[in-house]
Amino acid sequence: DFKTVKKIVRDNPLFVPAIQLLVREYVKNGDKGDALSVLNRALKQKALPDEGRAFLLKQRAYVYLVFNDAKRAQEDLYDVKIISGNMSADIMALQARAWIIRERNLDDAYNYAMALIKNNTSDVYAWTLAAQVVAKRENVDNALEILESVSGSGGNMSVLYEVLGDLYSAQGDKERALRAYNQAL
């Protein structure tokens, strides 16, 4: 019950499971402002330990990336790296995504994607990051080759088909793009 979850977060602004549910629902509905409001309220709590702050900043960076605000996402990711002192796989993935959106540091984005793939060859999200960098650095055909092989080997994440749709669309193949977008949905 969405109303109950909202009340729980209002009464307990640091209750992470409810925060995650709210943010996910707001993002799903395209409501950037309310998603950020929940996270910002939690980040303002004085009792928030560094570990919790890093987690919430990472969540806020994700929200920024969903809504293509890569500059703000990078600011949060920088703070997360300072607080946590390491580069976890999820931070690397978010950072690579921010660089891709901003079309900056594409070599670094590619290296991050490949490190993620090396760590887990079945990481579909990492493969989509690598393909997006290849599309920007080389060409769409090479990027499609990467993703078509991943989708053919059982990759079944919506992000894979969303990126495939974007690549087909960039290629001018509207029919295949539409099929990929429908698969993503």
N, C-alpha and C positions, 0 to 999 in steps of 0.2 A: 504494500500500500504506500504509494508515493507521498501522500499527506503525512502519514505516520513517520516515514523516514525523514521528511523535512522537519517535523517537530523534534525528532530525536537529535538531529544536527543542530537545530536552534538551541536546544537545551544542553547539548554536549558537543560543542564545536570541534572537539578533537577526537571524536569517535570515528576512527578511520573506516571501518566497514560501511557505515552509513554515508560518510563523505564520498567514498568510492561509488556507491550506488547512485547518489544524487548527481555527481559529476558525470558519470556515464550516461545517465538519463538526459541531462541537460545537453551534453554533446550530441547524443543521438538525435535530439530534437532541434539541433542547430542553435542552441541558446548559449552562446559564448559568455554573455554577461553574467548570467546566473551561475554558470559553472565556475567562472573566475571569482565571483562573489563568495561562494562557499569556501573555496581554497584560500582566498585572501583573508577571510574572517578567521580561519584556522591558523593561518600564518601570523596573525596579530596577537595570538594568545601568549601571555607571558610564561606560562608553564610548559611551553613547547621545548623539548630537548632538541639538540642538534640533529640527531638521527631522524626525528619526526619532521624537522624543518627541511632537511634534505629530501625526504620522501615527498612532502607536499610541494616543494619547489619543482621536483621532477614531474609530478602530476600536472602542475601548472604549465610547465614547459610543453608537456604533451598536448594540453588544451590549446596553447598558442600555436603549436604545429598543425593541429587539426584545422585551425582557422587561418593557416598560412601566415602567421605572424612570427617568422623565423628569427627576427632580430630580438624580440622579447624572450623567445624560447632560449636563445643562446645566452642571454644575460642570466636567466635562471640556471641553465646548465653550468655556467661558469661558477655560480655560487654553490651549486651542488658539488662540483669537483673540489672546491675550496673546503667545504664542510666535511665531505667524506674522505678526501685525500686519495681517492682511487678512481679508476675508470672501469666501472662495471659494464657488462654487456648492454644493459638497457640504456645507460648513459651514452655509450658509444653509438648505439642505434639512433637515439634521439639527436645526438650531435651531427651524425652523418646526414640525417634527414634535414636538419636545419641548413647545413651547408648546401645540400642539393637544391632546396627551395631558393636560397639566396644566390645560387650559382657561384659559390666561392669555395675555395679549398677543396676542389673536386678530387684532387689526388689523395688528400687526407680522407675524404669521404669514402673513396674507393678502398683505401687501405683499411679503414675501419670495417667496411662491409666484408672485405676478404678475411679479416681477422675473426669476425663473427662467424663466417662460413667455415673457416678452418676449425673453430671451436665446436661448431655444430652444423654439419653439412645438410641437415634437414631443416635449417632455419629459413623458412620461406621469406620472412620479412627481410633478412639479410640479402637474399638473392634479389629481391625487388630493389633494394638500395643499390646493389652492384649494377643492376640493369639500368636504373635511372642515371647513374653516373656515366655508364657506357653510352647511353643515348645522348647525353650532353657533350661528352668528350669525343665520341667517335661518330656513331650514327644509330638511327632507330633500328635498322635491320639487325645489327649486332646485338642490340639490347633485346629485341624480340627473340632472337635465337636462344639467348640465355633463359628468358622466361618461358618460352614454349617448351624447352626441355624440362624445366622445373614443373610446369603444369602437367606435362605428360608423365611425370614420375609420381603422380599422386598428390602434388601440392594442392591443398584445397582451402586456402584462406582468401577471404574477400579482398584483401589488399593486393594479392597476386593478380586477380582478375580486374581489379580497378586499374592497376598499372598497365596490364595488358591492353585494356580498353583505351587508356591514354596513348599508348604507343601505336595501336592500330589507327586511332583517330589522327595522330600526327602523320601517319603514313597515308592517310586519306581513305582508308578502308573502313567506311562507316558501318557496313554490315557486320564485320567481325568485331568492331568496337562495341556495337550495340549488344552482340551476343556476350561479349566479355563483361560488359557492365551489368547485364541481366544475371550472369553467373555470380558476380560480386554481390548483388542484392540477394 
